[in-house]
Amino acid sequence: MMKSGLGGMMKQAQQMQQNMQKAQAELATVEVEGQAGSGMAKVTMTCGYVVRRVALDDSVLTDDKEMLEDLIVLAINDALKKVELTSQQRMSGFTSGMGLPPGMKFPF
């Protein structure tokens, strides 16, 4: 009796792992856009942390190199936050039944 219960749990864990791998592969293709300076700098990034595009408004293409660098950094950081949020939202269905403490990220 315990054997079938354990076998069922193992099968369920393997299915969940396969589903999570599929979801992670799909997430790698989802794009988010981070912005800074009211859209003067935009960064498009996948949820697999690959930067696809950087778009800069012509108005920031001046001699102020430091400001431009700051805008790019802020836009990247904004995109990273959106990647994390999107990933958490999409993966929450897998972790909801696992009894993990609030705020614990999966995979560990």
N, CA, C and O atoms as CSV, one atom per row, in Angstrom:
chain,resi,resn,atom,element,x,y,z
A,1,MET,N,N,0.822,-1.197,0.000
A,1,MET,CA,C,0.000,0.000,0.000
A,1,MET,C,C,0.866,1.261,0.000
A,1,MET,O,O,0.590,2.209,-0.735
A,2,MET,N,N,1.911,1.267,0.825
A,2,MET,CA,C,2.808,2.419,0.835
A,2,MET,C,C,3.570,2.527,-0.466
A,2,MET,O,O,3.875,3.628,-0.926
A,3,LYS,N,N,3.881,1.378,-1.065
A,3,LYS,CA,C,4.621,1.385,-2.312
A,3,LYS,C,C,3.867,2.129,-3.409
A,3,LYS,O,O,4.445,2.946,-4.125
A,4,SER,N,N,2.575,1.843,-3.535
A,4,SER,CA,C,1.800,2.509,-4.584
A,4,SER,C,C,1.671,3.999,-4.298
A,4,SER,O,O,1.653,4.811,-5.222
A,5,GLY,N,N,1.580,4.361,-3.018
A,5,GLY,CA,C,1.511,5.768,-2.661
A,5,GLY,C,C,2.798,6.489,-2.996
A,5,GLY,O,O,2.774,7.608,-3.508
A,6,LEU,N,N,3.917,5.857,-2.711
A,6,LEU,CA,C,5.218,6.435,-3.013
A,6,LEU,C,C,5.441,6.513,-4.521
A,6,LEU,O,O,5.958,7.506,-5.033
A,7,GLY,N,N,5.043,5.452,-5.224
A,7,GLY,CA,C,5.161,5.450,-6.687
A,7,GLY,C,C,4.322,6.553,-7.311
A,7,GLY,O,O,4.743,7.207,-8.265
A,8,GLY,N,N,3.126,6.753,-6.760
A,8,GLY,CA,C,2.260,7.827,-7.262
A,8,GLY,C,C,2.858,9.198,-7.023
A,8,GLY,O,O,2.770,10.090,-7.867
A,9,MET,N,N,3.472,9.350,-5.849
A,9,MET,CA,C,4.113,10.637,-5.544
A,9,MET,C,C,5.290,10.891,-6.475
A,9,MET,O,O,5.491,12.016,-6.932
A,10,MET,N,N,6.069,9.853,-6.757
A,10,MET,CA,C,7.217,9.994,-7.656
A,10,MET,C,C,6.754,10.356,-9.065
A,10,MET,O,O,7.347,11.207,-9.728
A,11,LYS,N,N,5.694,9.701,-9.505
A,11,LYS,CA,C,5.166,9.987,-10.836
A,11,LYS,C,C,4.657,11.431,-10.903
A,11,LYS,O,O,4.874,12.135,-11.889
A,12,GLN,N,N,3.985,11.851,-9.848
A,12,GLN,CA,C,3.463,13.215,-9.797
A,12,GLN,C,C,4.613,14.225,-9.789
A,12,GLN,O,O,4.528,15.263,-10.446
A,13,ALA,N,N,5.685,13.929,-9.051
A,13,ALA,CA,C,6.844,14.828,-8.997
A,13,ALA,C,C,7.517,14.921,-10.363
A,13,ALA,O,O,7.935,16.003,-10.775
A,14,GLN,N,N,7.625,13.792,-11.069
A,14,GLN,CA,C,8.227,13.804,-12.397
A,14,GLN,C,C,7.377,14.616,-13.370
A,14,GLN,O,O,7.911,15.364,-14.189
A,15,GLN,N,N,6.056,14.471,-13.282
A,15,GLN,CA,C,5.159,15.233,-14.158
A,15,GLN,C,C,5.281,16.734,-13.880
A,15,GLN,O,O,5.301,17.550,-14.802
A,16,MET,N,N,5.363,17.080,-12.590
A,16,MET,CA,C,5.494,18.489,-12.231
A,16,MET,C,C,6.823,19.047,-12.749
A,16,MET,O,O,6.880,20.180,-13.226
A,17,GLN,N,N,7.883,18.253,-12.654
A,17,GLN,CA,C,9.185,18.687,-13.154
A,17,GLN,C,C,9.145,18.907,-14.666
A,17,GLN,O,O,9.698,19.886,-15.168
A,18,GLN,N,N,8.500,18.009,-15.382
A,18,GLN,CA,C,8.371,18.165,-16.835
A,18,GLN,C,C,7.577,19.419,-17.174
A,18,GLN,O,O,7.946,20.167,-18.078
A,19,ASN,N,N,6.488,19.646,-16.449
A,19,ASN,CA,C,5.664,20.835,-16.687
A,19,ASN,C,C,6.443,22.111,-16.386
A,19,ASN,O,O,6.316,23.099,-17.108
A,20,MET,N,N,7.245,22.096,-15.328
A,20,MET,CA,C,8.035,23.272,-14.983
A,20,MET,C,C,9.095,23.539,-16.040
A,20,MET,O,O,9.343,24.694,-16.386
A,21,GLN,N,N,9.720,22.496,-16.556
A,21,GLN,CA,C,10.726,22.676,-17.606
A,21,GLN,C,C,10.093,23.259,-18.862
A,21,GLN,O,O,10.678,24.116,-19.524
A,22,LYS,N,N,8.900,22.789,-19.182
A,22,LYS,CA,C,8.192,23.319,-20.345
A,22,LYS,C,C,7.847,24.798,-20.127
A,22,LYS,O,O,8.013,25.619,-21.029
A,23,ALA,N,N,7.365,25.127,-18.920
A,23,ALA,CA,C,7.014,26.514,-18.611
A,23,ALA,C,C,8.249,27.406,-18.646
A,23,ALA,O,O,8.175,28.540,-19.119
A,24,GLN,N,N,9.390,26.911,-18.151
A,24,GLN,CA,C,10.618,27.700,-18.185
A,24,GLN,C,C,11.088,27.937,-19.614
A,24,GLN,O,O,11.584,29.016,-19.939
A,25,ALA,N,N,10.930,26.927,-20.465
A,25,ALA,CA,C,11.303,27.093,-21.875
A,25,ALA,C,C,10.407,28.129,-22.545
A,25,ALA,O,O,10.876,28.939,-23.344
A,26,GLU,N,N,9.108,28.101,-22.215
A,26,GLU,CA,C,8.184,29.091,-22.770
A,26,GLU,C,C,8.514,30.481,-22.243
A,26,GLU,O,O,8.463,31.457,-22.991
A,27,LEU,N,N,8.854,30.575,-20.957
A,27,LEU,CA,C,9.205,31.870,-20.367
A,27,LEU,C,C,10.418,32.485,-21.047
A,27,LEU,O,O,10.508,33.707,-21.170
A,28,ALA,N,N,11.345,31.657,-21.486
A,28,ALA,CA,C,12.562,32.163,-22.126
A,28,ALA,C,C,12.248,32.940,-23.402
A,28,ALA,O,O,13.084,33.711,-23.874
A,29,THR,N,N,11.058,32.749,-23.964
A,29,THR,CA,C,10.682,33.458,-25.183
A,29,THR,C,C,9.810,34.688,-24.901
A,29,THR,O,O,9.585,35.503,-25.796
A,30,VAL,N,N,9.323,34.826,-23.667
A,30,VAL,CA,C,8.474,35.965,-23.311
A,30,VAL,C,C,9.351,37.202,-23.153
A,30,VAL,O,O,10.388,37.152,-22.491
A,31,GLU,N,N,8.940,38.298,-23.755
A,31,GLU,CA,C,9.704,39.545,-23.678
A,31,GLU,C,C,9.011,40.555,-22.778
A,31,GLU,O,O,7.784,40.652,-22.754
A,32,VAL,N,N,9.823,41.307,-22.036
A,32,VAL,CA,C,9.332,42.428,-21.236
A,32,VAL,C,C,10.132,43.657,-21.636
A,32,VAL,O,O,11.214,43.548,-22.214
A,33,GLU,N,N,9.589,44.826,-21.322
A,33,GLU,CA,C,10.289,46.064,-21.657
A,33,GLU,C,C,10.493,46.887,-20.404
A,33,GLU,O,O,9.543,47.195,-19.685
A,34,GLY,N,N,11.738,47.239,-20.149
A,34,GLY,CA,C,12.077,48.144,-19.061
A,34,GLY,C,C,12.294,49.535,-19.628
A,34,GLY,O,O,12.792,49.700,-20.742
A,35,GLN,N,N,11.909,50.540,-18.834
A,35,GLN,CA,C,12.035,51.921,-19.303
A,35,GLN,C,C,12.669,52.799,-18.236
A,35,GLN,O,O,12.628,52.494,-17.044
A,36,ALA,N,N,13.251,53.888,-18.692
A,36,ALA,CA,C,13.782,54.913,-17.789
A,36,ALA,C,C,13.636,56.263,-18.463
A,36,ALA,O,O,13.595,56.371,-19.688
A,37,GLY,N,N,13.559,57.293,-17.626
A,37,GLY,CA,C,13.465,58.648,-18.169
A,37,GLY,C,C,12.217,58.850,-19.003
A,37,GLY,O,O,12.283,59.429,-20.087
A,38,SER,N,N,11.087,58.384,-18.515
A,38,SER,CA,C,9.800,58.511,-19.223
A,38,SER,C,C,9.868,57.929,-20.631
A,38,SER,O,O,9.301,58.484,-21.572
A,39,GLY,N,N,10.563,56.816,-20.763
A,39,GLY,CA,C,10.635,56.147,-22.056
A,39,GLY,C,C,11.781,56.600,-22.941
A,39,GLY,O,O,11.875,56.171,-24.091
A,40,MET,N,N,12.659,57.462,-22.426
A,40,MET,CA,C,13.789,57.917,-23.248
A,40,MET,C,C,14.788,56.778,-23.493
A,40,MET,O,O,15.488,56.761,-24.505
A,41,ALA,N,N,14.843,55.830,-22.554
A,41,ALA,CA,C,15.675,54.639,-22.738
A,41,ALA,C,C,14.788,53.429,-22.496
A,41,ALA,O,O,14.102,53.348,-21.477
A,42,LYS,N,N,14.802,52.488,-23.434
A,42,LYS,CA,C,13.994,51.276,-23.324
A,42,LYS,C,C,14.878,50.059,-23.584
A,42,LYS,O,O,15.723,50.057,-24.479
A,43,VAL,N,N,14.654,49.026,-22.771
A,43,VAL,CA,C,15.391,47.778,-22.933
A,43,VAL,C,C,14.367,46.650,-23.031
A,43,VAL,O,O,13.501,46.511,-22.168
A,44,THR,N,N,14.474,45.856,-24.080
A,44,THR,CA,C,13.621,44.690,-24.236
A,44,THR,C,C,14.456,43.469,-23.872
A,44,THR,O,O,15.544,43.250,-24.404
A,45,MET,N,N,13.908,42.675,-22.941
A,45,MET,CA,C,14.632,41.519,-22.417
A,45,MET,C,C,13.673,40.336,-22.337
A,45,MET,O,O,12.482,40.504,-22.073
A,46,THR,N,N,14.212,39.134,-22.570
A,46,THR,CA,C,13.386,37.939,-22.409
A,46,THR,C,C,13.391,37.534,-20.935
A,46,THR,O,O,14.231,37.982,-20.156
A,47,CYS,N,N,12.445,36.688,-20.576
A,47,CYS,CA,C,12.414,36.162,-19.209
A,47,CYS,C,C,13.509,35.119,-19.004
A,47,CYS,O,O,13.625,34.537,-17.926
A,48,GLY,N,N,14.306,34.889,-20.038
A,48,GLY,CA,C,15.507,34.078,-19.934
A,48,GLY,C,C,16.734,34.956,-19.754
A,48,GLY,O,O,17.863,34.485,-19.884
A,49,TYR,N,N,16.515,36.239,-19.455
A,49,TYR,CA,C,17.571,37.218,-19.180
A,49,TYR,C,C,18.460,37.506,-20.377
A,49,TYR,O,O,19.662,37.723,-20.223
A,50,VAL,N,N,17.883,37.508,-21.558
A,50,VAL,CA,C,18.621,37.866,-22.769
A,50,VAL,C,C,18.104,39.227,-23.237
A,50,VAL,O,O,16.911,39.396,-23.490
A,51,VAL,N,N,19.015,40.189,-23.348
A,51,VAL,CA,C,18.632,41.520,-23.830
A,51,VAL,C,C,18.495,41.433,-25.343
A,51,VAL,O,O,19.431,41.042,-26.040
A,52,ARG,N,N,17.313,41.802,-25.846
A,52,ARG,CA,C,17.056,41.737,-27.288
A,52,ARG,C,C,17.269,43.080,-27.978
A,52,ARG,O,O,17.784,43.141,-29.095
A,53,ARG,N,N,16.865,44.160,-27.296
A,53,ARG,CA,C,16.959,45.480,-27.918
A,53,ARG,C,C,17.205,46.554,-26.866
A,53,ARG,O,O,16.781,46.444,-25.716
A,54,VAL,N,N,17.906,47.595,-27.306
A,54,VAL,CA,C,18.041,48.825,-26.524
A,54,VAL,C,C,17.616,49.945,-27.460
A,54,VAL,O,O,18.156,50.083,-28.558
A,55,ALA,N,N,16.651,50.742,-27.026
A,55,ALA,CA,C,16.172,51.854,-27.841
A,55,ALA,C,C,16.373,53.149,-27.054
A,55,ALA,O,O,15.980,53.259,-25.893
A,56,LEU,N,N,16.990,54.116,-27.712
A,56,LEU,CA,C,17.259,55.399,-27.078
A,56,LEU,C,C,16.598,56.514,-27.871
A,56,LEU,O,O,16.685,56.555,-29.098
A,57,ASP,N,N,15.947,57.403,-27.168
A,57,ASP,CA,C,15.352,58.577,-27.784
A,57,ASP,C,C,16.473,59.476,-28.290
A,57,ASP,O,O,17.515,59.594,-27.646
A,58,ASP,N,N,16.266,60.097,-29.421
A,58,ASP,CA,C,17.293,60.985,-29.994
A,58,ASP,C,C,17.705,62.094,-29.034
A,58,ASP,O,O,18.840,62.569,-29.082
A,59,SER,N,N,16.794,62.507,-28.169
A,59,SER,CA,C,17.090,63.618,-27.263
A,59,SER,C,C,18.171,63.266,-26.236
A,59,SER,O,O,18.771,64.169,-25.653
A,60,VAL,N,N,18.431,61.987,-26.004
A,60,VAL,CA,C,19.462,61.620,-25.029
A,60,VAL,C,C,20.822,61.397,-25.682
A,60,VAL,O,O,21.805,61.119,-24.996
A,61,LEU,N,N,20.876,61.516,-26.976
A,61,LEU,CA,C,22.139,61.323,-27.686
A,61,LEU,C,C,22.905,62.637,-27.750
A,61,LEU,O,O,23.119,63.210,-28.818
A,62,THR,N,N,23.309,63.091,-26.573
A,62,THR,CA,C,24.059,64.341,-26.452
A,62,THR,C,C,25.452,64.031,-25.922
A,62,THR,O,O,25.897,62.884,-25.929
A,63,ASP,N,N,26.116,65.057,-25.472
A,63,ASP,CA,C,27.460,64.876,-24.919
A,63,ASP,C,C,27.442,64.369,-23.479
A,63,ASP,O,O,28.501,64.088,-22.918
A,64,ASP,N,N,26.268,64.247,-22.871
A,64,ASP,CA,C,26.163,63.830,-21.471
A,64,ASP,C,C,26.190,62.305,-21.374
A,64,ASP,O,O,25.164,61.651,-21.189
A,65,LYS,N,N,27.386,61.774,-21.505
A,65,LYS,CA,C,27.588,60.320,-21.509
A,65,LYS,C,C,27.123,59.683,-20.198
A,65,LYS,O,O,26.510,58.615,-20.211
A,66,GLU,N,N,27.410,60.324,-19.084
A,66,GLU,CA,C,27.055,59.760,-17.775
A,66,GLU,C,C,25.539,59.621,-17.615
A,66,GLU,O,O,25.061,58.623,-17.077
A,67,MET,N,N,24.783,60.621,-18.081
A,67,MET,CA,C,23.328,60.541,-17.992
A,67,MET,C,C,22.805,59.391,-18.853
A,67,MET,O,O,21.909,58.660,-18.430
A,68,LEU,N,N,23.347,59.229,-20.037
A,68,LEU,CA,C,22.932,58.156,-20.936
A,68,LEU,C,C,23.222,56.790,-20.306
A,68,LEU,O,O,22.386,55.888,-20.357
A,69,GLU,N,N,24.394,56.646,-19.719
A,69,GLU,CA,C,24.746,55.390,-19.057
A,69,GLU,C,C,23.786,55.093,-17.910
A,69,GLU,O,O,23.356,53.952,-17.735
A,70,ASP,N,N,23.450,56.117,-17.130
A,70,ASP,CA,C,22.512,55.943,-16.018
A,70,ASP,C,C,21.134,55.520,-16.514
A,70,ASP,O,O,20.496,54.654,-15.916
A,71,LEU,N,N,20.677,56.126,-17.599
A,71,LEU,CA,C,19.370,55.762,-18.160
A,71,LEU,C,C,19.348,54.295,-18.612
A,71,LEU,O,O,18.368,53.583,-18.396
A,72,ILE,N,N,20.426,53.866,-19.230
A,72,ILE,CA,C,20.495,52.468,-19.698
A,72,ILE,C,C,20.477,51.515,-18.507
A,72,ILE,O,O,19.777,50.503,-18.530
A,73,VAL,N,N,21.245,51.835,-17.469
A,73,VAL,CA,C,21.269,50.994,-16.263
A,73,VAL,C,C,19.879,50.925,-15.632
A,73,VAL,O,O,19.416,49.849,-15.256
A,74,LEU,N,N,19.223,52.068,-15.519
A,74,LEU,CA,C,17.879,52.099,-14.927
A,74,LEU,C,C,16.881,51.294,-15.759
A,74,LEU,O,O,16.032,50.596,-15.204
A,75,ALA,N,N,16.980,51.387,-17.072
A,75,ALA,CA,C,16.067,50.643,-17.946
A,75,ALA,C,C,16.320,49.136,-17.826
A,75,ALA,O,O,15.376,48.345,-17.826
A,76,ILE,N,N,17.579,48.744,-17.726
A,76,ILE,CA,C,17.895,47.315,-17.548
A,76,ILE,C,C,17.353,46.818,-16.212
A,76,ILE,O,O,16.748,45.748,-16.144
A,77,ASN,N,N,17.567,47.588,-15.157
A,77,ASN,CA,C,17.063,47.186,-13.842
A,77,ASN,C,C,15.543,47.098,-13.817
A,77,ASN,O,O,14.984,46.218,-13.162
A,78,ASP,N,N,14.875,47.993,-14.519
A,78,ASP,CA,C,13.417,47.944,-14.621
A,78,ASP,C,C,12.985,46.674,-15.354
A,78,ASP,O,O,12.023,46.020,-14.955
A,79,ALA,N,N,13.696,46.330,-16.423
A,79,ALA,CA,C,13.382,45.110,-17.165
A,79,ALA,C,C,13.598,43.874,-16.288
A,79,ALA,O,O,12.799,42.939,-16.334
A,80,LEU,N,N,14.666,43.864,-15.494
A,80,LEU,CA,C,14.936,42.735,-14.603
A,80,LEU,C,C,13.813,42.540,-13.584
A,80,LEU,O,O,13.416,41.411,-13.298
A,81,LYS,N,N,13.309,43.644,-13.042
A,81,LYS,CA,C,12.184,43.556,-12.096
A,81,LYS,C,C,10.960,42.954,-12.777
A,81,LYS,O,O,10.253,42.132,-12.193
A,82,LYS,N,N,10.719,43.370,-14.009
A,82,LYS,CA,C,9.566,42.853,-14.744
A,82,LYS,C,C,9.737,41.379,-15.099
A,82,LYS,O,O,8.761,40.629,-15.118
A,83,VAL,N,N,10.967,40.961,-15.380
A,83,VAL,CA,C,11.247,39.544,-15.641
A,83,VAL,C,C,10.916,38.729,-14.397
A,83,VAL,O,O,10.246,37.701,-14.487
A,84,GLU,N,N,11.381,39.182,-13.244
A,84,GLU,CA,C,11.126,38.465,-11.989
A,84,GLU,C,C,9.637,38.369,-11.709
A,84,GLU,O,O,9.138,37.302,-11.351
A,85,LEU,N,N,8.927,39.474,-11.868
A,85,LEU,CA,C,7.490,39.492,-11.612
A,85,LEU,C,C,6.752,38.559,-12.567
A,85,LEU,O,O,5.898,37.782,-12.141
A,86,THR,N,N,7.075,38.634,-13.840
A,86,THR,CA,C,6.435,37.786,-14.843
A,86,THR,C,C,6.719,36.314,-14.559
A,86,THR,O,O,5.818,35.480,-14.640
A,87,SER,N,N,7.961,35.997,-14.229
A,87,SER,CA,C,8.338,34.612,-13.940
A,87,SER,C,C,7.611,34.095,-12.705
A,87,SER,O,O,7.116,32.968,-12.702
A,88,GLN,N,N,7.544,34.907,-11.664
A,88,GLN,CA,C,6.840,34.499,-10.442
A,88,GLN,C,C,5.367,34.249,-10.713
A,88,GLN,O,O,4.797,33.275,-10.220
A,89,GLN,N,N,4.750,35.123,-11.494
A,89,GLN,CA,C,3.331,34.966,-11.804
A,89,GLN,C,C,3.081,33.685,-12.590
A,89,GLN,O,O,2.134,32.953,-12.302
A,90,ARG,N,N,3.918,33.414,-13.569
A,90,ARG,CA,C,3.716,32.239,-14.420
A,90,ARG,C,C,4.021,30.936,-13.689
A,90,ARG,O,O,3.387,29.914,-13.952
A,91,MET,N,N,4.981,30.963,-12.780
A,91,MET,CA,C,5.383,29.748,-12.080
A,91,MET,C,C,4.599,29.520,-10.790
A,91,MET,O,O,4.727,28.463,-10.173
A,92,SER,N,N,3.798,30.485,-10.376
A,92,SER,CA,C,3.091,30.356,-9.104
A,92,SER,C,C,2.142,29.161,-9.093
A,92,SER,O,O,1.894,28.588,-8.032
A,93,GLY,N,N,1.614,28.781,-10.229
A,93,GLY,CA,C,0.732,27.631,-10.282
A,93,GLY,C,C,1.429,26.336,-9.921
A,93,GLY,O,O,0.799,25.419,-9.394
A,94,PHE,N,N,2.721,26.250,-10.196
A,94,PHE,CA,C,3.472,25.033,-9.882
A,94,PHE,C,C,3.828,24.960,-8.407
A,94,PHE,O,O,3.876,23.874,-7.830
A,95,THR,N,N,4.077,26.104,-7.798
A,95,THR,CA,C,4.548,26.106,-6.420
A,95,THR,C,C,3.414,26.248,-5.414
A,95,THR,O,O,3.645,26.072,-4.218
A,96,SER,N,N,2.200,26.560,-5.851
A,96,SER,CA,C,1.115,26.812,-4.912
A,96,SER,C,C,0.760,25.585,-4.079
A,96,SER,O,O,0.425,25.732,-2.904
A,97,GLY,N,N,0.819,24.404,-4.633
A,97,GLY,CA,C,0.445,23.207,-3.895
A,97,GLY,C,C,1.586,22.551,-3.161
A,97,GLY,O,O,1.424,21.460,-2.615
A,98,MET,N,N,2.752,23.199,-3.136
A,98,MET,CA,C,3.915,22.573,-2.520
A,98,MET,C,C,4.104,22.959,-1.062
A,98,MET,O,O,4.961,22.386,-0.390
A,99,GLY,N,N,3.335,23.906,-0.555
A,99,GLY,CA,C,3.452,24.309,0.842
A,99,GLY,C,C,4.718,25.080,1.147
A,99,GLY,O,O,5.222,25.020,2.268
A,100,LEU,N,N,5.248,25.813,0.161
A,100,LEU,CA,C,6.447,26.602,0.403
A,100,LEU,C,C,6.101,27.869,1.178
A,100,LEU,O,O,5.011,28.414,1.007
A,101,PRO,N,N,7.008,28.345,2.028
A,101,PRO,CA,C,6.751,29.582,2.749
A,101,PRO,C,C,6.633,30.769,1.789
A,101,PRO,O,O,7.248,30.765,0.723
A,102,PRO,N,N,5.853,31.775,2.157
A,102,PRO,CA,C,5.704,32.956,1.300
A,102,PRO,C,C,7.061,33.588,1.011
A,102,PRO,O,O,7.902,33.720,1.900
A,103,GLY,N,N,7.258,33.975,-0.239
A,103,GLY,CA,C,8.496,34.629,-0.644
A,103,GLY,C,C,9.608,33.693,-1.039
A,103,GLY,O,O,10.636,34.145,-1.543
A,104,MET,N,N,9.436,32.398,-0.828
A,104,MET,CA,C,10.472,31.450,-1.217
A,104,MET,C,C,10.378,31.228,-2.720
A,104,MET,O,O,9.305,30.956,-3.260
A,105,LYS,N,N,11.507,31.349,-3.374
A,105,LYS,CA,C,11.542,31.220,-4.816
A,105,LYS,C,C,11.832,29.776,-5.212
A,105,LYS,O,O,12.536,29.050,-4.509
A,106,PHE,N,N,11.278,29.380,-6.343
A,106,PHE,CA,C,11.486,28.035,-6.860
A,106,PHE,C,C,11.825,28.142,-8.327
A,106,PHE,O,O,11.137,28.896,-9.015
A,107,PRO,N,N,12.795,27.478,-8.864
A,107,PRO,CA,C,13.641,26.504,-8.183
A,107,PRO,C,C,14.615,27.191,-7.248
A,107,PRO,O,O,14.945,28.363,-7.422
A,108,PHE,N,N,15.075,26.435,-6.241
A,108,PHE,CA,C,15.890,26.976,-5.155
A,108,PHE,C,C,17.194,27.419,-5.673
A,108,PHE,O,O,18.028,27.907,-4.909
